[in-house]
Amino acid sequence: MILDAFISAVSALVALRLAFLMVLAASDVFRRHRRGPLPDVDLPTLTVIVPAYNEEAVIAGTVRSLLASDHPSLSVIVVDDGSADGTAAVVGAMVAGSGGRLRLLEQPHNGGKAAALNAGLAVAAGELVATVDADTLVAPDALRTLCVALLAEDADAAASNVKVGNRDRWLTRWQSVEYILGLNLSRRAQAALGCITTIPGAACAFRPAALSAVGGLSVDTVVEDTDLTIALQRAGKRIVYVPEAVSYTEAPVDWVGLYRQRSRWMRGYLQCLWKHRAAFWRLDALGLFGMPNLLFVHLLVYLLVPLSLPPLLRLLEWSGPGPLLWGLVGLFGGELVVAALAYAVDDEAVGELVHVPFRRLIWPWFLLITFVLVWFQLFRGRRLGWGQPSRQGALAAAGPGVLRERASRGGSRHGDPERTERKDHHPPKTPQHRPRTRQ
């Protein structure tokens, strides 16, 4: 009975949290509607840094999308971090035809994503900087919109709206649901409070002075974007979410690649929670909501999955299958309503909503198993690598066609994207080398 009461109390708190997120997200939508479009501003120069490690299959598509940007003064630096494939050769072949806007910075050894970004920042000449992952396509207006938001809202960093681009199979569509329903909706709520905890590394923009104030990107964790975001928040920097700035990432296409990605995310979030544990004691939005929400989403929520079974079995025993069935219908129906609202706000095609109930049956158990295995590896003292999934390159090959298709199917208004959104990269090391440049 005590367990039942505890589970009932936790369930009520979870429901209240979801309702709170919905109210906050709605307030953010209303605020943006009242504000209207972002104003026109004179844009300073922008340097885009793309860290790349063994990205031969996708890097050309990313570079092409960046060079097609409508930002009036943009340059791109691709940092090849000791790739063992033809990444450097692909980018090198594109340099000559870029009109001086593309530069290849070659690191002789693999130093890790954070180190690669820091190497690019060290030679970036733009008044603003952006970082884009090597498997991401950005909409033509995305970088300009990020920069406009930085200036118009007097911000130090701007997060883009990351979506899954390769929605050609059910597993990637499930991840698309996660991005739109979970990550982007949650980021809207955090933006309303001013406590964004993850600027997705897939595509974002910064004032260089803000990055310098926190010492650049840290190599302490394997989720450098969340680590950097919390560091910026703790330093009092202003971060904004820009749903109009849309980018598309290549999601893992099989369970093995997805497991590698999510195990790294989970390990990295645990590292960030421990590294920034002092932030829990802050009497501001970060300490009262941002950090507790990060703790819940990336630690406590996994414990609710097995705890949900005992009351369901007792309900089946006491009341028979009818009430249990109606309860599950209500649960799935409620999530479907929330998902429909998220898709409407994000200006997305509603056809993917058919995947919401089926995803609910399998997705939590997959994440729970991944979480248990991560803790098992931690207790064994096993070091987790980056576990980069194999790149298919289908999104990169589709290129501008994908951007046009997504815009026509919903997202033309770019209505609304924790790790990203998060991109898989390469094992962090700490070599110090003099880079070779090709320009």
N, C-alpha and C positions, 0 to 999 in steps of 0.2 A: 504493500500500500504506500509505503514511503517512496519507493521508486516511482510508482504511478504519479504521486503528487509532484515529485521532482520533475518528471518528464512533462507533466501538464504545465508546470510553471515555466519550464524552458520553452515549450512549444508556444506558450502565450507571448513570451519575450521575443521569440523569433518572428511571430506574426506582427507584433508591434514594431519591430525593427523594419520589416518589409513595408508596413504602412508608413513609417517615418520616411523611409527612402523614397517612396512614391510621392509623398507630400513635398519633400525637398526637390525632387526632380521636376515636379509640376511647377513649383515656384521658380525654378531656374528657367524652365520653358517660358513661363509668363513674363519673367524679367527680360528675357531676350526679345520676346514679342513686343513689349512696350518700348524697349530700346531701339528696335528697328535695325536696319542693316548697319554694319560697321562703317564708319566714316572714311572718306578718302583722305589719305595722308601721303606725304612725300616719303618714299621708301628709301632707306639707306642701303648700302651694299650688303649682300648676304653671301656667306660661305656655307656650303652644305658639305658635311663630312659623312662619308660612307665607309664604315669599317667592314672589311671583307676577309673571310678565311674560307678557302675552298668553295667559292661561290660561282664557279665557272658557268653553271647552268642558268643562273638568274641575274648575274650582275649587269649584263648588257641591257636587259629590259628596265632595270632600275635606273641606270644612267640615262637611257633614252627618255624616260618619264621625267627625270629631273631637268634635262636640257630643254624639254618641251614646256617647262613652267612659264607662266606669264609674268613672273617677277622680273622687273625691268633691269636689275643689276645683280646677276647671280653667277657664282662660280662653284665648281664641284671639286672636292678632293676625295679621291678613293684611296683609302689606306689598306693596301694589301699586306696582311699581317702574317707573312711567311707561308703563304698558301703552297700546297703541294701539287695543285692542279694548274689549269691554265687561266686562272683569274687575272693575273697581271698581264698576260698576253692579250686577253680580250679587251681589257681597259686600255692597254697601250695602243691597240689598233684603233681605238675610238678617239684618242687624244688629238691627232692631226686634224680631224674633221670637226672639232668642237669649237673652232674659232677662238682658242685660248681660254675657254671657260672650263675645261676639264684638266685636272692634274692627277697624276698617279704618284703616290708616295709609297715606296716599297720598304717594308721592314724585313731584314734578313732572317729573322726568327719569329716564331709565333709567341706573342706576348700577352694575348688575351684581349677581349673586346674593349675593356676600360682603358687599357694601355694604348690600344690603337686609336681610340677616340682622343685621348690626351695628346698623342703624337700629331693628329690632325689639327687639334686646337692650337698647338704650339706654332703652327705655320699659317693658321687661318688669318686672312687679312680683312675680312668683312666686318662691318660695324655691328652686324648681328650674325649669329651662327645657328645652323640647324643640323640635326643629326637624323639620318635616314638609314634604316637597315637595308642590307644588300638584297633582300628578297621582297622588297616593298615597292609598289607602284604608287606614286602620288598623283592626285588629280591636278590638272594644269593650274588651277587657282589655289591649291592648298598652301604652298609655301608663302605666296603673297598674302593670303588671308591670315596665316599665323603671324607674319610680321606686322600686318596692320593691327591685329589684336594686341600684340606686345606694346605697340606705341599708343594706340587709342585708349587702352585700359591701364596704361602706366604699369605694366607687368614686367617681371624678370624672366618668366618662362611661360611657354604656351604649349599645351598638349593638343594633339590632333585627334580626329575621330577615326580610329582604326577599325577596319572591317575585314572580314575574310574574303579574299578574292577568288580562290579556287573552289567554288561551291558546286563541284561536279559529281560528288558522291555523298552518301548519307553521313559519313563520319565528318566530313568537312562542313556539311550543313549544320550538324549538331554544334560544331565549334562556332559557326556563324551565329546560331541562336545564343550561345554563351556570350559572345562579344556584345551583341546588341541588347540582350536581356540583362546580363549580369554586369559586364565591364562598363559599357557606355552609360547605362542607366545609373549605376552606382557613381560613376564619375560626375554625372550631372548633379547628383545629390551632394557630393563632396564639394563641387564648385559653388553650390548655393551657400555652403557654410564657410568656404575658403580654406578647406583642408584636404586638397587633393594629395593622395599618398603615392600615386604612380603616374609620372609623365611617361607615356609609352615610348620606348626607344625606337619603335617603328618609324615615327616621324614626329619631331618636336623642334621648337626653336627657343633660343636663349639670348639674353644679353651677356656678352663675354664677361663683364664685370661681376655678374652674379655667380658664374662658374668659378671665377678666380677667388671670390669671397669664401668658397667652401673647399678650395684646393683642387678643383677639377673633379674628375670621376675617380672614385675609390676602387681599389682592387680587393677590398676586404670581403666582398660578397659576389655571388654569381648572378645577381639580379641588379646590375649596376644602375638601371633606371629608377627602380624604387629606392635604392640606397641614396642616389643623388636627390631625388624628390624630397625625401624626408629631411636630408641635410639642408636643402634650400628652405624648407618650411621652418626648421629649427633656427635657421639664421635670419628669419623674418622676411624672407623674400616672397613676393607676390606671384602666384601661379594661377593661370587662367586656363579654362577648357574651351576649345574653339570647335564646336561641332560642325561648323561650316567647312572646316579644313579636313578633307577626307583623304585617307590613304588606304591601300589594299595590300594585305599581307598574304603570303603563301602559308597555309596551315598544313600540319602533318596529315598525310593521307592514309596512314595505317596505324594500328594500335601500338606497334613497336616504337615508331617515331613519336607518337603522342605520349607514350609512357616516358621516353627519354626527355621530352620537353617538360612535361609536368613534374617529373621527379626533380629536375633542376629548379623549376619555379618554386616548388615546395621547400627544397633545401635553402634556396636563396631567401625566401620570405622568413624562414626561421632565423637565418643569419641576421636579417634586417631587424626583426623584432628584438633580438638580443642586443645587437649593436646599438640600437636607438631606444633601449628600454627606459632611459631617463625621460623620454618624451611623454611617457604615460602619466607623469606627474605634472605636466603643464596644465594650467587652468585656462586653456583656450580650446579652440575647435579641434586642433590637432590632438591634444591630450584627452579631451573629453569625448571625441567621436572618431577622429581619423585613426589613431592607433588602436583603440578598442575594436573598431570595425575591421582593421587589418588582422588583428588577433583572431577575431571570430571567423572571418572568411577563410583564413589560411591555417587555422589550427582547430578551433573549437567545433566548427561545423561538421568536421569529419566524425567527431564522436557522436553526433546526433543520429547518424545513419544506423548503427547497430542498436542504439537505444530506442529507435522507433519500432523495432520488431516486437518486443514483449507486449506493449499495450495493444498492438494490432492483433496479435494472437489471442489475447484475452478477450478483446471485443468480438472476435470470431467465435470464441468458445461460449461467451455469455449470450450473444445476440444473434448468432448465425451469420450467414454470408450477406444477407440483405443490407443491414446497417453498415457493414464494412465496405460493401460495394459502393453504397451511396457516399460514404465518407471519402473513399478514394476518388470518386467522380467529382466531389466537391473540391478535393485537393488539386486534382489535375485541372479542373475547370477554372479554379482561382488562378493558377499559374498561367493558364492559357489567356485569361483576361489581362493579366499583367503583361504578358508577352505581346499581346495585341496592341496594348497601349504603347509599349516600348517601340514596336515596329512602326506604329503610326507617327510617334514623335521623331523617330530616326528616318522617316520617309522611305521605308523599305518595303519590298514586295511581300505581301502577306502569305504567299504560298508556302513559305518555310514554316509557318505556324503548325502545319500538320506534323512536324517532327517533334514538337514540344512534349506531348505525352509520352511518346516512345523513348525520347531522350531521358525523361524523368525516371523511367524504370531501370535504366542501365548506367547512366552517367554517374550518379552518386556512388555506386558500388565500385566502378572503375577507379574513381578518385580515392575512395577509401583504401582499396588494395594498394594503390600507388603510395598513399600516405604511410601505410603500415610498412611497406618495403623500404621507404626512405628512412623511417625511424630504425628499422632493423639494421640498415647499412650504417646509420650513425652510431648505434650502440656497438657495432663491430669495429668501429673506427675506420671504415672504408671511405676513402675520398671519392666523391662523386665528380665525374668529369662533366663537360658541357653537354655531351650526348646529343650532338646536332643531328636532327633527322635528315635523311637523304633528300636532296632537292629534286623535285620533278621537273621544274622549269616551265610547266604549262602556263602558269600565270604570266611569267615574264615573256614567253613566246607570244601570248595573246596581245600583250602590250596595250596600245591605245584603244583597241577594240573592246577590251574589258571595261575601261573607263567609260567609253560611250555607252556600252550596254547597261552598266550599273546606273548611269545617270538617267537613261531612258526608262528603266524599270523601277525607279524610285531612288531618291538620293540626288536628284537634279537640284533640289534646294539644299542638299547637304544638311538635313535637319539635325542630326546629332553626330569614342569608341569609347587586376590587377593583372600580369604580365600577362600584355600583350603581350594582353598583348605583350607579349614578351617574346623576343626573338632569340633563337638559339645561335650560339656563336662557338667559341673555341676555348680550350682550357687555358685559364689565366696563368701566366708565368711572370717572371720579373726581370727579364734581361734588359740591359741598357745598351742600345746600339745607335750608331749614327745612320739615319735613314738615307736611302737613295731616292732621288726624285726624278720624275720624267715629266716634262711640261712642253 
